[in-house]
Every structure is written in structure tokens, then in C-alpha cells.
Amino acid sequence: MLGTLIRKELLGNLLTLRLGVALLFTVGLAVLTTVIGSIDYSRSVERYESELRDRQTSLEEVTVYRNVQPRILVPPLPLSIFSRGLVQTSGQSVWIDIDYVPLASWPVGSFDNRLMNVLTQIDFTTVVAILLSFLAIVLGFDAICGERERGTLSLVLTNPVARGKIVAAKLIGGIISLWVPFTIAFIICLLIAMANPNWIATGEDWLRLGLLFVLCCLFLAQIFAFSLMVSALAQDASTALIICLFSWLVGGVGYISFLPSVSRFGVDEPAADIWRNQNRELWDHLGDQMAEWGTRHPSPGDAYIKTVDRDGVGRFGHPRGYAWLEKRHAFEMDKRLERADSAYEVQWANWGALAREAYLVDDWSILSPFTNFQVLCYTLANTSLDDTFYLGDLGRDYRDTYISYLRSKGALTGRRWFTDDAPDQEPLIPDPASVTTDMLAPDSPFMLARMAWAEEQLRLAASDDNRRLDLSDMPKFDSKWRRTLGESLVQMTTGLVILILTTGLALLVAMQRFQRYDPR
């Protein structure tokens, strides 16, 4: 008997015009967002590969440690085509620098602040959250009260069938009816992604895609169970429709727009100027420290420290000048590292407030099925806010490893930080003691002759491979740059529990109400 009832519900839904129209809109919008996501993904892969090649080329040609500047680069995530989140379809990068302690990752080729750009991306999961959830409302709002108004419910109850089976049949039939357009759209969108030659999914990615499919199915079941509950509680179909549409607007579109705005009142957000002023003060303090050191350790003179600077490399300095520059450099590196740590603290004091606002949005998203669903999708796809900070944490760990590597090479105290001159390199000013101030003028015959000599030396140095640094032992970034599936599921636990419990609660209320339902 249950199978007959499910078949009745399926035929009643599948043969209606509203499901056909919904199927067209669902497939159309899902395909459109996936095509756009696929195009963006390919462009991101190209940018990522270009950055990777440029980075490798620069490391092969670098001759001083100041120009090494390693950078963590990770490719775009395959599931970002379906669920963009904050990461979107872009590859991610983390800058590693002496003067900067990274906070989070950033899209390759972008430096926009994305900490408050939450729940706004149009993607496949957004189509499910908005369009298919609306279809779930349309199919379920009159499943019980509508049949009573049409007089068919009395006929059904004349049969020797338990009322619980009737509710179960309506639930199963309605959910399967929703899964039909969703499954068609999902398969087509998956084929679009697979047709992209740049889209390469690992075994774990396929498992995540399967779980994304299941998550979407659970969400649609949740919304349909809610509309079925309202249909059992309402006196007539028009009242049920108003309640369902109001809940859909408030809990869906309204909550998505309202929650980020309200979260600003939950955090004391400092003005950005405070951080900028503090950062400027740290740089000024570093300048004062260097000026004080220069007072205590006066320069041997301009003629001794005169160099030719090209692309961050100083050349042809006098040995005595280099000795002074090495001492200055050793002192400066310690102070720059201290300044970077302080700058991280003041920056996080500002950005941390924005991050807490964004985290509040994610935490309170469980109050709405729509926002809860999208946050779960972003977590599953590794495109959430937490994923950007996860990579930033790995970047800080790698920065510490890189600085230890520089110390082991003597780069933070030696002159190879700023010059690749050999110890016996002829200086630009061979005899500084005999040079006058007028002779050091750029347009003096002496300096013109010496610069001509320097240009010839630079031309010869361009083909000297011995000047290049041997970075074969530089530590590689080999950390697992995204959370494992197990870690993602742990973060999703609360949202999944809420999703399952609310679905069960709605079904329980509908069944309890229907046991006492008057079909007349």
C-alpha cells in the first residue's frame, strides 16, 4: 500500500506544470553558473601556472638572498566550481617575507579584503538553496491541507491504511520529485566540469562531490519536510502558502542579507586608520633605530659605500664599505624581524575583529536552513573563511622555517643578502681616500668613466652563472595545504546535526498532527 501511495504522490508531482517549469529553470541556472565557474576556474589555473613558472624562473636566476622572496602557491580547488565560498575559483597564495607575517591566504593576483564577503557568491549550491528550496515549498505547502480542500483526502482515508504511512508517502514522493530536477542538473553540471581539461579531481575530491550531492538532497528533504509540517498545521492552502513563503523569504533571502549586517554589532570593530597609523609608527621607529645605530657607527664615507644597484643587487662596493654595510645589515635584520612580529599583532587586532564578524555569520547560520546549508557546502568544498586562515597558519610556520634556513646560510648577517660580488671584485671607487666630493658627482668625468666601466662589468656578470644562489637545499613547502575530509566533517558536525534534527522534528510534528487531522 505504501508503494501505491508513493506512486500516487510521484505522478501527482511529476506530471504538473510547476515541476516542468522548475526543471527548466533549475537546469538553466545551474548550467549557467557552472559554465561561468568553469571559465573562471580555467582562468585561475592559467594564472596559477603562470605565477608558478615566474616564481620558478626568478628562483633560478636570483643571486642575492634579498631577492629570493618565496611564495606559497596552491592550485584552484575542483569543488569551487560548484561552491565558491570566499576562496572562489581562484588559486591561493601566501607571501613569505622578512617584513611580513602572513595572516591568511589570498587569491592569486588579488589583494582585496574578503573577510566580510560571505554568503554572496552565485554558484550551483546557491541555485539549490534558492530555486530548488522554493520548489520544495511549492510542492509541499498544500500536500495535506490542499487535498482536504479538494476532497481527495477523505477518499484516501477510507482505505485501510495507517495515517503515518500517508505522511511517509507524501514525504518520500515529494522528496523524490525534488531530487529528479536536482539530479538532472547535478549530472549536467558535473559533465560540464569534467569537459574542462583544467579540471582534475582526486579520489578525495570525488568523495567530496558525492557528499555534496547527499548534502543537497538532505537540504531539499529538510525544506520539504518543513512545508509538509506547515501543510498539516494550517487550516487551508492559502494560509500554508503564506506561512511557507514568509519563512522562505525571512529564513532564506532575508537572513542571508541580514546576518552579515547584524554581526557588526556583535564585535567592537576598530577603525582601519588605527592599524595604518600603528604600522606607520612601527616603520618610523625602525627608521629611528637605524639612525641611532648610524650615529654610533658612522659610515666610512660615501666613496666607500658607493655601489651600483640593479634589480635589488648592489655591486662594486669597497671592501671597507661592505664591512660596514654587513654590520648595519645584521643589526637591521633583527629589528626588521621584531617590527614584523609587532606589525602582525597590530594588524590582527584590526583584522581579527573583521574575522570574528565573519565567523559570527558562520556560527549563527545554523538558525536558518539556507545559510546553514551553504556554510556546510563551503566547508565541504574547502572554500570557507576558515580555509583561508588555515593556509595562513601554514604560511607562518613555513616563514619560521625559511628564516631558520636564512640564518643557517648566514644570509641575515652576511653581505650575500645585498650583493653577489666576489671578495676580490674591483670596487667602483678603487681608492676612496683620494676621491673628492666633486669627483663623486654623477656628471663628473671620473664618475662617467667609472660608470662606463661598471656597465661593462654588469654585461659580463649577466652571463656568469656562478653568481646565482644554490637554493637546492631551501626548504620546500610540503605541508598538506588543505584540510582533510575528516577535518572538514568534524567542522560540519554541528550543522549536520541541526539539519538532520530539524528534518526529523518537522516530520514528527507533521505525523503527530495528521493522526488527529479532520479530513473534512
N, C-alpha and C positions, 0 to 999 in steps of 0.2 A: 504493500500500500504506500509506503514511504517513497518508493521509486516512482510510482504513478503521480504522486503529489509533486515531486521534484520535476518530473517531466512536464506537468501542467504549468508550473512556475516558469520553467525554461522557455516553453513555447509562448507563454504569455509575454515574456520579456523580449525574446529574440525576434519575434515577428512584429514588434512595434516599430513605429517610425522613429520614436525618440532614440532607440538604441542604434538604428541605422545612421541617423544624423550624428550621434555621438561618436560612432565608429569612424566616420569620415573626418570629423574634427580632430579626434584623438590621433589618428594615423597621420593626418596632415600636419598638425602642430608638432607631434613627436618627430616626424621625419625632418621637418624644417629645423627644429632645434638641434637635432643630431647632425644634419648636414653642416650647419653653421659651426657646431662644436668640432666636427671632423676637420673642417677647413682651418679653424683656429688651431687645432691640435697639430696639423701638418706644419703650419707656420711656426708654431712653437718648437717643434722638432728641428726645423731648419735653423731657427735662431740658436737653439741649444747646441746643435752640431757645429755651427759657425763659431760660437763662443768657445767651444771645446777646442776646435782647431786653432783659433787665435791664441788661446791660452797655452796650448802645447808649443806652438811656434815661438811665442815670447819666452817660454822657459828654456827652449833650446838655444836661444840667441842671447840670453841675459849674461852679463859679465860682472855685475856687482849685486850684492845681496839686497840693496835698497830697491832694485827693480824686480825682484822675484815676485812679490805680491801674489801668493797663492789664492785660489778661489775655489770654493766647493761648488760644483755644478751637478745637478741631478736632472734627469730627463722628465718630460711631462708624464703624468700618471694616466694609464689607459682608461680608468674609470671616470676620469674628469670629463670625458665627452658626455657622459650621462648625468653626472652630478658634480657640477663645477665647484661649488663652495667658495671659499676665499682663495684657494690656490688656483682655481680656474683651470684652463688647459695649458697653462704656461709651465715651462721647466723652472726649477727653483735654483737660487744661488745664494751663497753666503760669502761675504767678503772677509778675508783674513788679512789683518793689517796690524802693525805695531801700535798705531794710534787709535784703533777702534776695536771695541769688544762687541761682537755681534749679539743682537737680541733675538732676531727671528730671520727666517729666510725671506727672499723677495723674488718676484717673477723675473726671469731672465730678460734684461733690457728695460726694467721698470723700477722706479723708486717711489711709487705712490704709497701713501699711508693707507693700508687696507684694514686697519683694526676695527673699524665700525661698519665695513661693507658686508653685512651679514644678511642672509635670507633674501637676497635680491636678485640672484642670478637666474636667468631663464634657461632651463635645461630640461632634460627628459623627466626628471623627478618633479620639477615644477608643474609640468603638464599633468602628471599623475596627481599631484597634490591639489591642483585647482580644477582641472577639467573633469577628470575621472571621479573625483570626490563629489563634484556637482552631479554627475550621472548617478552615483550611488544614492544621493539624496532624492533624485527624480524617480529612481526605480523603487525606493523603499518607503517614501512618505505615505503612500496610500495602499501599501501591501495588505494591511488589515482593515483599517477604517474605510478605505476605498471599496473593498469588497463588501463590507457591510452596507454601504450606501447603495451599491449596485444590486444587492440582494443575493449575491452568489455565495456569501459566507454561510448563510443559513443552509443552503443546499449541501455545502461541503460538510457541515457539522452533522447532517442527518446520516452520514456514513459512519460505520463503527470504527472510528479511528481516533486515537488519542490526540488531544489538543496540542500536546508537546510535539508530536510528530508534524503537525501542521506548521507550527512555528519553525521547526527544524527544516522542513521542506522549503518554506519561504526563504529562510536564511541561505540554505545551500543553493537553491535555484537562483536567488538574486546574486550571490557571490560569483557563481559560475558565469552568469550573464555579464557581470562586470569583468571577469577575467578574460572573456573572449576578446573584446576590443583591446584590452591591455596587452594580452599575449601576442596578438597580431602586430600591434605597434612595437612591442619589445623586440620581436623577431626581426621585423623590417629594420629597425634602428641598429640592431646588432649586426645585421648583414651590411648595413652602410658602414659601420665602424670597421668590420672585417675587410671591406673592399679598399680601405685606406692602407696603402703599402707601408705607411709610417707607424701604423697601429700594431704593436706587437704585445700580446698578452702572455704572461707567465701562467703556470699552473695555479698559483695563488690568486692571480687576477681573475681567472675563470671561476674559481671558487667564490670569490667576492661578487662576481656578476650573478652567480646562482643565488647567493644570499640576498643580493639586491632585488632580484626577481621575487623571492619569497617575502622580503620586507614590503615590497609594493603590494603584493597580494594580501598580506596581513593588514596593511593600512586600509585597503579598499573594503576588506571584511569588517574592520572596525567602524568605518563610516556607515556602511550599510546596516550593521547591527544597531547603530545609534538611530538611524532613520526608522528602522523596524520597531524599535522601542517606542519612539515618538508616535508612530502609527498605531501602536497598541494602546497608548495612553490617551491620545487625542479623541475627541468626540466625533470629529468629521475630518475629511481630507483637506479641506481648505485651512483649517486650524493647524493640522500637522505640517502642511506645506509652509505656512508662515513661520512656525517654530523651527523647522529644519533650515529654511533659507536664512533666518535670522542667526541661527547658530553657525551656519556656514560662513556668513559674512563676518560675524564677530570673531569666531574662532579661527577663521582662515585668513581672509584678506585683511580684516581689521587688526587681528593680533599680530600678523606679520609686520604691519606698518607701525603698530602702536608700541610693541615691546621694545624695539631699539630706542625709541624716544623716551620711554619711561625709565629705562635702565640708567639714563644720565642722572636721574635724581637719586639713584642708589649709590653713587660714588662721588666723592669730593674731587672733581676734576680740576687740576691746576692749569693755569694759563700756559700756553706753549712758550710765551715770552720768558717765563721764569727759567725754563730749561735752556733756552737760547742764551739768555744773559749769564746763567751759571756756566755754560760751556765756554762762552767768550771769556769769562773771568779765569777759567782754568787755563786757557791759552795765554792770557795775559800774564798769569802767574808763572807759566813756563818761560815766557819771554823775560820776565824779571829774574828768574833763577839763572838763565843763561847769561844775562847781562852782568849779574853779580859774579858768576864764575869768570867771565871775561875780564872783570876788574881785578880779580885775584890772580888770574893767569893771562897777562897781557899777550896780545898777538906779537909774533916776532917781526911783523911788518907786512904791508901789502905785497911787497915784492916776493916774500917767502911763501905766501899762501895764494898767490895768483895762479889760477888754473883755467883750463878751457873746459867749459861744461857743455856736454851734448847728451841729450836724452837721459838726463839723470846721472850721468857719469862724469866725474871730474878727472882731468888728465894734466900731466906735465907740471905738477906741483914740485916745489923744492923739498928735499928730504927733511929739512928742519921744519918747514911749514907743515908737511904731512905729520910729523911727530906731534906738533901742537894740535892739529885737527883730530888726530886719534884720541888724544886726551879729552878734547872737547866732546867728541862723539861718544866716548864711553860714559861721560857724565850725563850727556843729553839723553842717551837711550834709557837710563834708569829713570830719569824724570819723565820721559815720554810715556813709559810703561805705567808709572804711577798716575800720570794725568789720564791715560786711557781707562784705568780702573775707576778713577773718580768720575770721569765722564759717563761711564756706564751706569754708575749709581744715580747720577742726576737725570740721565735720560730715562732710566727705568722708573724713577719717581714720577715722571710725566707720562710716559707711555704705558706704565703699569696701570694707571687709572683707566686709560682707554681700553686696555686689555681686560680689566675687571668688568668694565661695562659690557664688552662683547661676551665675556664668559657668563655674565648675568643673563644675557639673552639666551645663550645655550642652556643654562641651568633651568630657567623658567619656561623654556619651550615645552616642557613636559605638560604644561597646563593646557596646551592646545594640540589636538591630534595632528594638525597640519604642520606646525613648527617642529613638533617632536619628530614627525616622520622625516622632515628634511634634514634636521640635525643628525638623525640616525644615518641617513644616506650619506651625508658629508663625512661622517666618521668612518663609515664603511669604505668610502672611496678614498680615504686619506687626504681629503681636501678641506678639512676644518681648520679653524683658528689654532687649535692645539697642535696640528701638524706643522704649522709654520714655526711655532716655538720649539717643537721637538727638534727640528733641524737646526734651529738656532742654538739649542743646548749642545748639540753635537759639534757645531761650529766653534763654540767656546772651548770645548775640550780639545779640538784639533788645534786651535790657536795656541793653547798652552804647550801642546806637543811641538808645534812649529817653533815657538820661542825657545824651547829647550834645545831644539836642533840648531838654531842660530847661535846659541851660547856655546854649544859643543864645537862649532866651527870657528868660534872667536869673532863672529860677524858683528856682535854688539859692542865689541871693544876694539876691533881692528879696522884698518883703513880699507879693507876689501868691501866694506859697506858702501863706500862712495867712490872708489877709484879702482881701476884694473891695471894701473901702471906697475911695471916690474920694478924691483928695488934699484936696478941700475939705469932706469929710464932718465934720459937727459931732460932736465926741467925747462919750462918755458923761459924762466929767468935764470940763466946759468950762474951768474954772480950777483945776487941781490944786493950785496953791500956796496957795489959800485954803481947802482942804478939810482937816478934821481927821480923826483916826483914828475918832472916834465917828461922824462923818458917813458914813464908808465901810462901817459895819456894815450887813449885809443888811436888817435891820429898821428902820433909821433912816428918818425921814420924807424925808430928802434922797434916799437910795438908792431908796426906794419910788417916789418921783416920777420919778427918772431912769429906773428900770426900766420904768415905765409908758410913758415917752417912747420908750424903746428898743423896746418891744413894738410900738408904733405904727409905728416906723421899719422894723421887721422885716416887718410886714404889707405895707407899701408896697414894700419891697425884693423881696418874693416875686413880684411881677408885673413886676419890672424885668428885662427880657431883656438889657439892656446889661451886666449884671453877669456874664453867662455867658462862659466862656472860648471863644475861637475855636480849636478844635482841628482845623480842616480841614487844616492842614499837618502834623499829628502823623504821624510815620512809621507806616505800616501794616506788619503782619506779613504779608509776601508770599512768604516762603521756602517751598520745597516741603517740606511738613510730614511727609511720609513717604518712606521710601526708594523709589527706582525699582525696577522689576522687575529690571533689570540688576544693581543693587546687592544685591538680595535673592539673586539667583542666585549672585553671587560669594561671599556668605556661606554659601550652601548647598553650595558645591563639595566640601568635604571629606566631608560627609555623603552626598552623592550618589555620590561615588566609592566610598565604603565600601559603600553599598547595592548598587551595580552589581557591584563586585568580589566581594562575598560571595555574591551570587546566582550569578554565573558560576563561582566556586570550588566552591560546593555542587553545581552541575550537572556540573562537570568531574569531581569526585570520584565522583558517582553513576554517570557514564558509564564511568569507568575501572574502578570496582568491578564494574559489570554485565558488562563484557567478560569477566571471569573468574568470573562468577557461576554456581554449580552449581544448576540448577533442581530438582534432586532433594533 
